[in-house]
């Protein structure tokens, strides 16, 4: 999913995310999940094993993930951003 809705949905449910890519807006390694470099299967496997062995860490990261999504994706903030976008688009050029 290039937009990342699946990541946001998981985080909103209190799940840490193990993601491959470069967008650290939502996934902060060690805080809300793990952001791994593409094409590094060994590192990805290691991250999976470490998370599987540390349920307390998974719970902490899941809680932080839920807070991150609630903070960055709340309706009021998104409505304000959209209104700013429309106002900018409506300005005469």
N, C-alpha and C positions, 0 to 999 in steps of 0.2 A: 504494500500500500504506500504509494509515494507521498501521500499527504500525512499519514500517521494517525488517522482516526483510531485504528486498532490500539495503538500505543496509549492514546489518551483515555480510551474506554477502560483498558486494563488498569491504568494508574488511578482513574476515578473510582474503581472498585477496590482500591487499596492493595494493588499488586505491584511489586517492583518489576521493572522491565529490563530485559536483556536484549539490547538492540545493536544492530550493526549499521554503522553510518557515521555521519558527522554532525548531525543536528543536536546540539546539547541544550536547546531551549528547555526541554522537559526532562530528558534523561541526564542526570548528573551522576557520574560514576561514584559509587560508594554512598550516595545519598538517596536517590530515587530509583536506582537500578544500576545497570552497567552498560556503558556505551563502548562497543568493541570496534576495532578497525576491520574493514572488509578483508576477506581473503586470509584470515588468520584462524584456521580451524583449531589449532592447538590451544590458542588463547581462549577461544570461545568455549571449548571443551573444559578448560580449567575453570573458567567462570561458572559454568553450569555445575561442576563438581563442588566448588566452594559454596555456592548458594544452596545446593542440596544438603550440605553438611552443617549449615548454620541457620536454623529456622528462626532464631532470635533476630539475626541480621535481616533476614527476609521480611520479618514483621516490621522492624524499624523502617526499612526502606519503603515498604508498602505504605506505611502511615505517612511518610514524607512525600511519597508519590501522590497520595490523595490530596494532601495539602497543596502541593505544587499545582495540580490541575485546578483545584478549587480557586486558587489565587489568580492564576493566569487566564482561566477560562470562565470566570463568573459572568453572568448575564449583563450586569451593569457595565463592566469594563468593555465587553465586546460591543454593546450597544453604543457606548461612547466612541470607540474606535471606528465603528461603521458610520456614525454620524459625522465624525471628522473627515472620513473618506468622502462621503457625499458632499459635504461642504466644500472640500477641496476641488472636487470634480465640477461643482456648480459655479466656481469662480470664473469670471470672464477672463479670456486669454488675451 
